[in-house]
Amino acid sequence: MTNSLAERLFNLDLWLAGAGHFVILIASAQVPSRLRWKQDLAQLMPFNRKLLWVQGSFTVLTIIAFGTLTLVLHEELLRGDRAALGLACFIGSYWTARVLVDAFYFSHEDWPKGKEFVIGHTLLTCLFVALAGSYWSLVLWQVWLRAKS
């Protein structure tokens, strides 16, 4: 694959990856109601309930940052600037860890029952894998493949 073809593919891939983070936010906005957090969290003591909401908020903020930075630093990522590649490594690591946690920590019985949950879980996992692959592929291309040409 030529560098110009790879650059065109990564150009599109980065736009899609940036947008993909906002798709995750659409899904995450549904989590509290679909998983009945109001009822479940009411059983926790106030500190633990607040801790969960704070953690969730920081996760949402992180995903917003990933999407926004991918879109805003699009050119820097394509050029292979060091800071941008460091960000790509971090985002790739984040989504890789998310997929691994899903695969090895959660069990099938942990997930809510129902066709819509199975479909949602499958689609989100595919998106997480695609995001991890996008960022790791970009780093691989910039650091090893592009440097050799």
C-alpha positions in Angstrom: 0.0 0.0 0.0 1.4 3.4 -0.9 1.7 6.2 1.6 -0.8 8.3 -0.2 -3.4 5.5 -0.2 -2.7 4.9 3.5 -2.9 8.6 4.3 -6.3 8.8 2.5 -7.6 5.8 4.5 -6.3 7.1 7.8 -7.8 10.5 6.9 -11.3 9.0 6.7 -10.6 6.6 9.6 -9.7 9.4 12.0 -12.9 11.3 11.1 -14.9 8.1 11.7 -13.1 7.3 15.0 -13.7 10.9 16.3 -17.4 10.6 15.5 -17.5 7.1 17.0 -16.7 8.4 20.4 -19.9 10.5 20.2 -21.9 7.5 19.2 -20.7 5.9 22.4 -22.1 8.9 24.3 -25.5 8.4 22.8 -25.5 4.8 24.1 -24.1 5.8 27.5 -26.9 8.4 27.9 -29.3 5.5 27.9 -27.5 3.4 30.6 -29.0 4.9 33.7 -32.6 4.4 32.6 -32.2 1.1 30.8 -30.2 -0.5 33.7 -32.5 1.1 36.3 -29.8 2.8 38.1 -32.2 4.9 40.2 -33.6 1.8 41.9 -30.2 0.0 42.2 -28.2 2.9 43.3 -30.8 3.8 46.0 -29.6 0.7 47.8 -26.0 2.2 48.1 -24.9 4.5 50.9 -24.8 8.1 49.7 -21.0 8.2 49.4 -20.8 5.1 47.2 -23.7 6.4 45.1 -21.9 9.7 44.6 -18.7 7.9 43.8 -20.3 5.9 41.0 -21.8 9.1 39.5 -18.5 10.9 39.7 -16.7 7.9 38.1 -19.3 7.8 35.3 -19.0 11.5 34.7 -15.2 11.3 34.4 -15.6 8.4 31.9 -18.0 10.5 29.8 -15.6 13.4 30.0 -12.8 11.2 28.8 -14.8 9.9 25.9 -15.7 13.5 24.9 -12.0 14.4 25.1 -11.0 11.5 22.9 -13.6 12.4 20.3 -12.9 16.1 20.4 -9.1 15.7 20.4 -9.2 13.2 17.5 -11.2 15.7 15.4 -9.3 18.8 16.4 -5.8 17.2 16.1 -6.7 15.3 12.9 -3.9 16.9 10.9 -1.3 16.3 13.6 -2.3 12.7 13.9 -1.9 12.3 10.1 1.5 14.0 10.2 2.6 11.7 13.0 3.5 14.5 15.4 5.0 13.0 18.6 2.4 14.4 21.0 -0.5 13.3 18.7 1.0 9.8 18.5 1.3 9.7 22.2 -2.4 10.5 22.4 -3.2 7.8 19.8 -1.3 5.3 22.0 -3.2 6.3 25.0 -6.6 6.1 23.3 -5.7 2.8 21.7 -4.6 1.5 25.1 -7.9 2.7 26.7 -10.1 0.9 24.2 -7.9 -2.2 24.2 -8.3 -2.4 28.0 -12.0 -1.8 27.7 -12.3 -4.8 25.3 -10.1 -7.0 27.5 -12.1 -6.1 30.7 -15.3 -7.0 28.8 -13.8 -10.3 27.6 -12.0 -11.5 30.7 -13.6 -9.8 33.7 -17.3 -9.7 33.0 -19.2 -12.9 32.5 -22.1 -13.5 30.1 -24.4 -13.8 33.2 -23.4 -10.3 34.3 -25.0 -8.7 31.4 -28.7 -7.7 31.4 -31.0 -10.2 29.6 -32.9 -9.3 26.4 -32.3 -9.1 22.7 -31.8 -5.3 22.7 -29.0 -5.7 25.3 -27.3 -8.5 23.3 -27.4 -6.4 20.2 -26.3 -3.2 22.0 -23.4 -5.0 23.7 -22.3 -6.6 20.4 -22.4 -3.3 18.5 -20.6 -1.4 21.3 -17.9 -4.1 21.5 -17.4 -3.9 17.8 -17.0 -0.2 18.0 -14.5 -0.5 20.9 -12.5 -3.0 18.8 -12.6 -0.7 15.8 -11.5 2.3 17.8 -8.6 0.4 19.4 -7.6 -0.9 15.9 -7.8 2.5 14.4 -5.5 4.2 16.8 -3.0 1.3 17.0 -2.9 1.0 13.2 -2.2 4.7 13.0 0.7 4.4 15.4 2.0 1.3 13.6 1.8 3.1 10.2 3.4 6.3 11.5 6.2 4.7 13.6 7.2 1.7 11.5 5.8 1.6 8.1 5.9 5.3 7.1 9.3 5.8 8.6 10.7 3.1 6.4 9.6 4.7 3.2 
